[in-house]
Structure formats: C-alpha cells, structure tokens
C-alpha cells in the first residue's frame, strides 16, 4: 500500500491588512495545485505503480481548492475527513493583524518543549492535535482493514488493502501522520522535523517485514513538479 500526502497550495493568509484562519489559495497556490494534479495523474511519472484508489481531503478551504484539480485529473471524488484539518488557530486571529500573529508564533517557538505542548491561548494545543491526528490515522487505516501488529511500529495488512491512497492536507497534519507511521515519538513541532512546502508530496509505502509491514518514507516535500521560482513554504 502507498499513502501519498499532499500539502495544500500557497494560501492567502492575509489581504495586507487582515489575516484569515481559513483562507483560499492565492493565484500561485492555484497554479501549484494544478501542477501537483498533473503530476499525480501522469502515469509516466510512476510507471510501475497502479491507479489511485481513494482521495481524501481536509475540510479547510485551501485544502479543498488544492484537491479539486486532483480529483478532476484522477476522476475520483474528493472525500472530506474532518480530522485532517490543520491545528486550529485561536478564533480571535480572524481579521487580526499579521504582525500580532507573527509575534505570537515567535513567542511559542521560544518556549521549552513542555511549554510548546501547551500551544497558543485559545488555540488547539499540539497535545490535542497529536491525539486527533493519531486517532484519525487509526480510523482511516482500520477502515481498510489495517491493524497494529503485535510488534510495535508494525502493521498487519489484509490482502485486499488499497494500492494507493492520497490525502490532501496540511504541513502539521502530514508531519504528524508521518511521525506516527514511522513509529517516532511525537513532538509539538512536527512540521519542523518533517517539513513540506506548498503543494509538495510525501510518500509512505508499506514494506513486508518480520511477518507484518512497516511504513517506509520514500519521499518528503517532493516539489519536482513545480518550477523552482514557484516553490513556497
């Protein structure tokens, strides 16, 4: 089985005055989304692999707008999964100033590990976010018949497990999924350990081993489908 994680394209976080918690894509973000759709639909890019079986997407507008051309290119419905949403910002950030928001992130980054786990006031804490993502992964894979094996970090895969699955989500969501499937202890700053630019791709593949399967990271932040001057973080 192959799990393909796509980060959304460049979002319009601010209009230059106000900031938005759930923005759509910029013009560049839409171009990035079309480019990653072309890459995922091109059989020449992955000639030895089969078709994509399912396409999942976060409910956030930037993820939905990124998934739309992918769904069209693959001829698949984009199935929305609420748990794929990025860590939630404080609601009072809606319409707030970018300067204040950047100052809040700077303060967060200066904390100890334990302080970082507590997160921003009125926002979703990284601790709660990790629980949500890990639970969502278990539900998703369990729906395909995959279950944790007796050996920690390994999974039992049924013979009818899907071949390829795509999830269009976010930097934080994707990095937390990667850490969990690699059996790496979670950190409150996963998006810094497993960094992905806008509209980039990560690939995890199941590999038979020790009577079960492990998840092997085959690509991280792959943006070869984007011109260098169109790659953003």
Short mmCIF file of the C-alpha atoms (twelve columns), coordinates in Angstrom:
data_MODEL
# 
_entry.id   MODEL 
# 
loop_
_atom_site.group_PDB 
_atom_site.id 
_atom_site.type_symbol 
_atom_site.label_atom_id 
_atom_site.label_alt_id 
_atom_site.label_comp_id 
_atom_site.label_asym_id 
_atom_site.label_seq_id 
_atom_site.Cartn_x 
_atom_site.Cartn_y 
_atom_site.Cartn_z 
_atom_site.pdbx_PDB_model_num 
ATOM 1   C CA . UNK A 1   0.000   0.000   0.000   1 
ATOM 2   C CA . UNK A 2   1.136   3.530   -0.719  1 
ATOM 3   C CA . UNK A 3   -0.029  6.601   1.198   1 
ATOM 4   C CA . UNK A 4   0.574   9.878   -0.661  1 
ATOM 5   C CA . UNK A 5   0.358   13.035  1.441   1 
ATOM 6   C CA . UNK A 6   -0.079  16.352  -0.380  1 
ATOM 7   C CA . UNK A 7   0.220   19.737  1.293   1 
ATOM 8   C CA . UNK A 8   -2.159  22.436  0.065   1 
ATOM 9   C CA . UNK A 9   -1.005  25.194  -2.262  1 
ATOM 10  C CA . UNK A 10  0.009   28.683  -1.140  1 
ATOM 11  C CA . UNK A 11  -2.838  30.208  0.915   1 
ATOM 12  C CA . UNK A 12  -3.923  33.848  1.015   1 
ATOM 13  C CA . UNK A 13  -3.395  34.205  4.771   1 
ATOM 14  C CA . UNK A 14  -3.698  37.994  4.625   1 
ATOM 15  C CA . UNK A 15  -5.050  40.695  2.349   1 
ATOM 16  C CA . UNK A 16  -2.295  43.016  3.545   1 
ATOM 17  C CA . UNK A 17  -4.390  44.346  6.428   1 
ATOM 18  C CA . UNK A 18  -6.397  41.485  7.955   1 
ATOM 19  C CA . UNK A 19  -5.497  37.824  8.475   1 
ATOM 20  C CA . UNK A 20  -7.764  34.831  7.914   1 
ATOM 21  C CA . UNK A 21  -7.922  31.477  9.676   1 
ATOM 22  C CA . UNK A 22  -9.439  29.579  6.739   1 
ATOM 23  C CA . UNK A 23  -8.237  31.266  3.543   1 
ATOM 24  C CA . UNK A 24  -8.446  30.093  -0.026  1 
ATOM 25  C CA . UNK A 25  -5.454  29.864  -2.353  1 
ATOM 26  C CA . UNK A 26  -3.517  32.661  -3.979  1 
ATOM 27  C CA . UNK A 27  -3.184  32.705  -7.771  1 
ATOM 28  C CA . UNK A 28  0.182   30.977  -7.324  1 
ATOM 29  C CA . UNK A 29  -1.454  28.454  -4.999  1 
ATOM 30  C CA . UNK A 30  -3.968  27.533  -7.687  1 
ATOM 31  C CA . UNK A 31  -1.127  27.083  -10.197 1 
ATOM 32  C CA . UNK A 32  0.686   24.861  -7.698  1 
ATOM 33  C CA . UNK A 33  -2.471  22.790  -7.233  1 
ATOM 34  C CA . UNK A 34  -2.823  22.257  -10.978 1 
ATOM 35  C CA . UNK A 35  0.841   21.230  -11.201 1 
ATOM 36  C CA . UNK A 36  0.592   18.629  -8.440  1 
ATOM 37  C CA . UNK A 37  -2.624  17.314  -10.017 1 
ATOM 38  C CA . UNK A 38  -0.835  16.850  -13.340 1 
ATOM 39  C CA . UNK A 39  1.999   15.060  -11.569 1 
ATOM 40  C CA . UNK A 40  -0.284  12.669  -9.677  1 
ATOM 41  C CA . UNK A 41  -2.325  11.866  -12.794 1 
ATOM 42  C CA . UNK A 42  0.672   11.291  -15.074 1 
ATOM 43  C CA . UNK A 43  1.306   7.520   -15.413 1 
ATOM 44  C CA . UNK A 44  4.754   8.253   -16.840 1 
ATOM 45  C CA . UNK A 45  5.804   9.728   -13.515 1 
ATOM 46  C CA . UNK A 46  5.220   6.457   -11.634 1 
ATOM 47  C CA . UNK A 47  5.048   3.828   -14.385 1 
ATOM 48  C CA . UNK A 48  5.368   0.825   -12.068 1 
ATOM 49  C CA . UNK A 49  2.534   1.857   -9.783  1 
ATOM 50  C CA . UNK A 50  -1.163  1.274   -10.154 1 
ATOM 51  C CA . UNK A 51  -4.024  3.771   -10.141 1 
ATOM 52  C CA . UNK A 52  -5.070  5.784   -7.111  1 
ATOM 53  C CA . UNK A 53  -7.915  4.108   -5.235  1 
ATOM 54  C CA . UNK A 54  -9.156  6.872   -2.910  1 
ATOM 55  C CA . UNK A 55  -8.703  10.614  -2.493  1 
ATOM 56  C CA . UNK A 56  -9.240  12.256  0.891   1 
ATOM 57  C CA . UNK A 57  -9.088  15.935  1.803   1 
ATOM 58  C CA . UNK A 58  -9.192  18.251  4.801   1 
ATOM 59  C CA . UNK A 59  -12.300 20.464  5.052   1 
ATOM 60  C CA . UNK A 60  -10.164 23.642  5.087   1 
ATOM 61  C CA . UNK A 61  -10.766 25.847  2.033   1 
ATOM 62  C CA . UNK A 62  -7.096  25.838  0.983   1 
ATOM 63  C CA . UNK A 63  -7.062  22.031  1.019   1 
ATOM 64  C CA . UNK A 64  -10.391 21.748  -0.806  1 
ATOM 65  C CA . UNK A 65  -9.176  24.111  -3.546  1 
ATOM 66  C CA . UNK A 66  -5.948  22.097  -3.875  1 
ATOM 67  C CA . UNK A 67  -7.817  18.800  -4.069  1 
ATOM 68  C CA . UNK A 68  -10.304 19.980  -6.722  1 
ATOM 69  C CA . UNK A 69  -7.931  19.729  -9.738  1 
ATOM 70  C CA . UNK A 70  -6.501  16.474  -8.353  1 
ATOM 71  C CA . UNK A 71  -9.982  14.957  -8.179  1 
ATOM 72  C CA . UNK A 72  -10.717 16.110  -11.723 1 
ATOM 73  C CA . UNK A 73  -7.407  14.796  -13.079 1 
ATOM 74  C CA . UNK A 74  -7.825  11.399  -11.396 1 
ATOM 75  C CA . UNK A 75  -11.575 11.057  -11.994 1 
ATOM 76  C CA . UNK A 76  -12.132 10.426  -8.277  1 
ATOM 77  C CA . UNK A 77  -14.414 12.049  -5.716  1 
ATOM 78  C CA . UNK A 78  -12.617 14.041  -3.031  1 
ATOM 79  C CA . UNK A 79  -13.810 12.612  0.284   1 
ATOM 80  C CA . UNK A 80  -13.651 15.110  3.162   1 
ATOM 81  C CA . UNK A 81  -12.284 13.898  6.505   1 
ATOM 82  C CA . UNK A 82  -12.581 16.474  9.321   1 
ATOM 83  C CA . UNK A 83  -9.653  15.033  11.298  1 
ATOM 84  C CA . UNK A 84  -7.234  16.019  8.501   1 
ATOM 85  C CA . UNK A 85  -7.659  19.715  9.395   1 
ATOM 86  C CA . UNK A 86  -4.554  21.645  10.469  1 
ATOM 87  C CA . UNK A 87  -4.034  22.557  14.131  1 
ATOM 88  C CA . UNK A 88  -6.674  25.188  14.918  1 
ATOM 89  C CA . UNK A 89  -5.617  28.815  15.387  1 
ATOM 90  C CA . UNK A 90  -7.181  30.985  18.087  1 
ATOM 91  C CA . UNK A 91  -10.557 32.195  16.735  1 
ATOM 92  C CA . UNK A 92  -9.715  35.804  17.596  1 
ATOM 93  C CA . UNK A 93  -6.977  35.717  14.943  1 
ATOM 94  C CA . UNK A 94  -9.679  36.037  12.291  1 
ATOM 95  C CA . UNK A 95  -9.319  39.577  10.994  1 
ATOM 96  C CA . UNK A 96  -6.303  40.216  13.226  1 
ATOM 97  C CA . UNK A 97  -3.023  41.819  12.254  1 
ATOM 98  C CA . UNK A 98  -0.261  39.719  10.724  1 
ATOM 99  C CA . UNK A 99  2.262   41.452  12.977  1 
ATOM 100 C CA . UNK A 100 0.499   40.260  16.145  1 
ATOM 101 C CA . UNK A 101 0.173   36.726  14.792  1 
ATOM 102 C CA . UNK A 102 3.855   36.500  13.895  1 
ATOM 103 C CA . UNK A 103 4.744   37.778  17.370  1 
ATOM 104 C CA . UNK A 104 2.616   35.026  18.934  1 
ATOM 105 C CA . UNK A 105 4.391   32.367  16.838  1 
ATOM 106 C CA . UNK A 106 7.782   33.815  17.806  1 
ATOM 107 C CA . UNK A 107 6.852   33.574  21.490  1 
ATOM 108 C CA . UNK A 108 5.707   29.969  21.022  1 
ATOM 109 C CA . UNK A 109 8.947   28.982  19.292  1 
ATOM 110 C CA . UNK A 110 10.958  30.327  22.215  1 
ATOM 111 C CA . UNK A 111 9.312   28.043  24.773  1 
ATOM 112 C CA . UNK A 112 10.588  24.818  26.271  1 
ATOM 113 C CA . UNK A 113 9.286   21.548  24.843  1 
ATOM 114 C CA . UNK A 114 6.704   21.228  27.622  1 
ATOM 115 C CA . UNK A 115 5.565   24.813  27.177  1 
ATOM 116 C CA . UNK A 116 5.277   24.283  23.426  1 
ATOM 117 C CA . UNK A 117 2.981   21.296  24.018  1 
ATOM 118 C CA . UNK A 118 0.513   23.680  25.709  1 
ATOM 119 C CA . UNK A 119 0.144   25.687  22.492  1 
ATOM 120 C CA . UNK A 120 -1.307  29.145  21.934  1 
ATOM 121 C CA . UNK A 121 -4.008  30.634  24.204  1 
ATOM 122 C CA . UNK A 122 -7.483  29.715  22.873  1 
ATOM 123 C CA . UNK A 123 -5.966  27.630  20.060  1 
ATOM 124 C CA . UNK A 124 -5.798  23.862  19.748  1 
ATOM 125 C CA . UNK A 125 -2.801  22.598  21.690  1 
ATOM 126 C CA . UNK A 126 -0.207  20.409  19.927  1 
ATOM 127 C CA . UNK A 127 -1.063  17.779  22.544  1 
ATOM 128 C CA . UNK A 128 -4.731  17.701  21.495  1 
ATOM 129 C CA . UNK A 129 -3.744  17.953  17.829  1 
ATOM 130 C CA . UNK A 130 -1.476  14.886  18.124  1 
ATOM 131 C CA . UNK A 131 -4.281  12.862  19.712  1 
ATOM 132 C CA . UNK A 132 -6.664  13.909  16.929  1 
ATOM 133 C CA . UNK A 133 -4.294  13.006  14.104  1 
ATOM 134 C CA . UNK A 134 -3.158  9.691   15.610  1 
ATOM 135 C CA . UNK A 135 -6.788  8.717   16.195  1 
ATOM 136 C CA . UNK A 136 -7.687  9.723   12.651  1 
ATOM 137 C CA . UNK A 137 -4.886  7.619   11.174  1 
ATOM 138 C CA . UNK A 138 -6.085  4.611   13.157  1 
ATOM 139 C CA . UNK A 139 -9.643  5.125   11.890  1 
ATOM 140 C CA . UNK A 140 -8.553  5.586   8.271   1 
ATOM 141 C CA . UNK A 141 -6.262  2.572   8.134   1 
ATOM 142 C CA . UNK A 142 -8.659  0.493   10.216  1 
ATOM 143 C CA . UNK A 143 -11.332 1.178   7.617   1 
ATOM 144 C CA . UNK A 144 -9.072  -0.515  5.081   1 
ATOM 145 C CA . UNK A 145 -8.532  -3.478  7.412   1 
ATOM 146 C CA . UNK A 146 -5.054  -2.442  8.598   1 
ATOM 147 C CA . UNK A 147 -4.377  -3.043  12.288  1 
ATOM 148 C CA . UNK A 148 -1.326  -2.571  14.534  1 
ATOM 149 C CA . UNK A 149 0.727   -5.756  14.665  1 
ATOM 150 C CA . UNK A 150 1.986   -7.417  17.831  1 
ATOM 151 C CA . UNK A 151 5.426   -5.924  17.185  1 
ATOM 152 C CA . UNK A 152 5.384   -2.210  17.990  1 
ATOM 153 C CA . UNK A 153 5.547   0.040   14.940  1 
ATOM 154 C CA . UNK A 154 4.450   -2.682  12.521  1 
ATOM 155 C CA . UNK A 155 1.058   -3.171  10.875  1 
ATOM 156 C CA . UNK A 156 -0.943  -6.147  9.633   1 
ATOM 157 C CA . UNK A 157 -2.257  -5.539  6.113   1 
ATOM 158 C CA . UNK A 158 -5.122  -7.532  4.619   1 
ATOM 159 C CA . UNK A 159 -4.679  -8.878  1.067   1 
ATOM 160 C CA . UNK A 160 -7.361  -6.503  -0.219  1 
ATOM 161 C CA . UNK A 161 -5.765  -3.319  1.161   1 
ATOM 162 C CA . UNK A 162 -5.900  -0.442  -1.358  1 
ATOM 163 C CA . UNK A 163 -2.870  0.065   -3.560  1 
ATOM 164 C CA . UNK A 164 -2.620  3.867   -3.482  1 
ATOM 165 C CA . UNK A 165 -4.384  6.452   -1.343  1 
ATOM 166 C CA . UNK A 166 -3.965  10.234  -1.460  1 
ATOM 167 C CA . UNK A 167 -4.678  12.676  1.380   1 
ATOM 168 C CA . UNK A 168 -4.597  16.426  0.705   1 
ATOM 169 C CA . UNK A 169 -3.988  18.192  3.993   1 
ATOM 170 C CA . UNK A 170 -1.521  20.476  5.769   1 
ATOM 171 C CA . UNK A 171 2.082   20.768  6.911   1 
ATOM 172 C CA . UNK A 172 1.242   19.955  10.525  1 
ATOM 173 C CA . UNK A 173 -1.215  17.182  9.715   1 
ATOM 174 C CA . UNK A 174 1.075   15.486  7.228   1 
ATOM 175 C CA . UNK A 175 4.116   15.675  9.501   1 
ATOM 176 C CA . UNK A 176 2.186   14.206  12.432  1 
ATOM 177 C CA . UNK A 177 0.935   11.339  10.224  1 
ATOM 178 C CA . UNK A 178 4.496   10.654  9.036   1 
ATOM 179 C CA . UNK A 179 5.936   10.621  12.560  1 
ATOM 180 C CA . UNK A 180 3.221   8.268   13.797  1 
ATOM 181 C CA . UNK A 181 3.564   5.791   10.936  1 
ATOM 182 C CA . UNK A 182 7.355   5.786   11.278  1 
ATOM 183 C CA . UNK A 183 6.870   4.924   14.978  1 
ATOM 184 C CA . UNK A 184 8.665   8.111   16.030  1 
ATOM 185 C CA . UNK A 185 7.702   9.646   19.377  1 
ATOM 186 C CA . UNK A 186 5.616   12.774  18.691  1 
ATOM 187 C CA . UNK A 187 6.976   16.267  19.167  1 
ATOM 188 C CA . UNK A 188 4.957   19.503  19.427  1 
ATOM 189 C CA . UNK A 189 6.846   20.897  16.427  1 
ATOM 190 C CA . UNK A 190 6.485   18.030  13.931  1 
ATOM 191 C CA . UNK A 191 6.135   20.413  10.943  1 
ATOM 192 C CA . UNK A 192 9.736   21.489  11.576  1 
ATOM 193 C CA . UNK A 193 11.061  17.886  11.654  1 
ATOM 194 C CA . UNK A 194 9.177   16.732  8.548   1 
ATOM 195 C CA . UNK A 195 8.928   19.950  6.550   1 
ATOM 196 C CA . UNK A 196 6.824   20.179  3.382   1 
ATOM 197 C CA . UNK A 197 6.481   23.176  1.070   1 
ATOM 198 C CA . UNK A 198 3.207   24.180  -0.537  1 
ATOM 199 C CA . UNK A 199 1.797   21.592  -2.987  1 
ATOM 200 C CA . UNK A 200 4.661   19.220  -2.238  1 
ATOM 201 C CA . UNK A 201 4.293   15.468  -1.842  1 
ATOM 202 C CA . UNK A 202 5.332   12.885  0.762   1 
ATOM 203 C CA . UNK A 203 5.076   9.157   0.060   1 
ATOM 204 C CA . UNK A 204 4.889   6.322   2.593   1 
ATOM 205 C CA . UNK A 205 4.939   2.730   1.369   1 
ATOM 206 C CA . UNK A 206 4.178   -0.445  3.304   1 
ATOM 207 C CA . UNK A 207 7.028   -2.960  3.271   1 
ATOM 208 C CA . UNK A 208 6.707   -6.615  4.403   1 
ATOM 209 C CA . UNK A 209 8.999   -7.374  7.322   1 
ATOM 210 C CA . UNK A 210 9.032   -9.606  10.427  1 
ATOM 211 C CA . UNK A 211 5.717   -11.206 9.485   1 
ATOM 212 C CA . UNK A 212 3.953   -7.832  9.239   1 
ATOM 213 C CA . UNK A 213 4.558   -4.489  7.467   1 
ATOM 214 C CA . UNK A 214 6.432   -1.321  8.290   1 
ATOM 215 C CA . UNK A 215 5.874   2.122   6.782   1 
ATOM 216 C CA . UNK A 216 8.834   3.320   4.734   1 
ATOM 217 C CA . UNK A 217 9.239   7.036   3.939   1 
ATOM 218 C CA . UNK A 218 10.002  7.158   0.204   1 
ATOM 219 C CA . UNK A 219 9.638   10.908  -0.427  1 
ATOM 220 C CA . UNK A 220 9.294   14.029  1.713   1 
ATOM 221 C CA . UNK A 221 8.494   17.510  0.453   1 
ATOM 222 C CA . UNK A 222 8.947   16.438  -3.173  1 
ATOM 223 C CA . UNK A 223 8.240   19.510  -5.318  1 
ATOM 224 C CA . UNK A 224 9.928   18.462  -8.558  1 
ATOM 225 C CA . UNK A 225 6.655   19.144  -10.385 1 
ATOM 226 C CA . UNK A 226 6.989   22.854  -9.535  1 
ATOM 227 C CA . UNK A 227 9.376   25.320  -11.187 1 
ATOM 228 C CA . UNK A 228 11.970  26.492  -8.677  1 
ATOM 229 C CA . UNK A 229 10.580  30.034  -8.677  1 
ATOM 230 C CA . UNK A 230 7.101   28.706  -7.825  1 
ATOM 231 C CA . UNK A 231 8.137   26.779  -4.708  1 
ATOM 232 C CA . UNK A 232 6.951   28.383  -1.475  1 
ATOM 233 C CA . UNK A 233 6.843   27.495  2.196   1 
# 
